[in-house]
């Protein structure tokens, strides 16, 4: 129990001693290097609050698809997340860490969610000779399978040969210097595994718009697990959470899955109170693209510290996230009015 006469360090130490006698919290994660690395950051943050945490590795159909080279789109939405959510719901683990962009767009009422501070959402190019995307020679072979990347690159560089690419981050990078001249990856993945120096270029997000919520993590606990919620709630970074929810709302409004040719970015301006969301829908052959932006001012709470963390209760936080969903939905509806549904349906 917290003692007001003790320093924060003394209280944390006392809490660690109390929790040491309890069973450790189990943090569910996929077993890949990227998954365990990003989950490790969450584990360390929870342990710093006095909890004992152990990994619980969950194998998903998405892992099998990477090993077999089956495209993710052939398996369906939730390929990397549903097995992990089932393990959380069934009590096999107490906390689950996901890449937010891999989750289905509909919120799951079984869980409460926090979003730690997001890392850079841009795409990067890893190339054989250090060239950037616009400097690659005509006919260069570039590896990527994501429809949003394929469609945008075809519009930018129709002279490149795009090659399907599967596997984990290391496997993808290994293809450079083998049969590929370059690959396109999420900067967040390279940053988290300490391989960012391999990137020849971090691509301007208005040149190559990334996936909705790319670079953000979603940390989930069961709604009835107060111990786990207490352990993770302080990790919530409100600006990151708002931006990720707004971006995903564009995707939800378009009724498109995470493998659809839809890309979204957002940017905080105006002293961190104004959010602009830009969504794009692209024909996979590069022949059509629709891009729309909307901006809203958010009345962020005085309780939020300089790092974006907060002590809001659930109702107050949800009111802000409803505003974020409305902003993303407005972008999505505008795209639909311009014919986006037809482009998405054609993929």
Protein Blocks (a to p, Z undefined) as FASTA:
>chain_A
ZZfkbcfklmmmmmmmmmmmpccddddddfbfklmmmmmmmmmmmmmnopacdddddddf
klmmmmnopafklnoghklmmmmmmmmmnopambdcddfklpcfbdcfkbccdddddddf
bdcdddfkopafklpcehiacddfbfklmmmmmmmmmmbccdddeddfklmmmmgoplbf
bdcddfklmmmnopmmmpmbdcdfklmccdehihiacddddfklmklmmmmmmmpcfklm
mmmmmmmmmmmmnopafkbccddddddeehopaccdddddddfklpaccddddddddddd
fklcfkopacbdfklmmmmmmmmmmmmmmmmmmmmmnopmmmmmmZZ
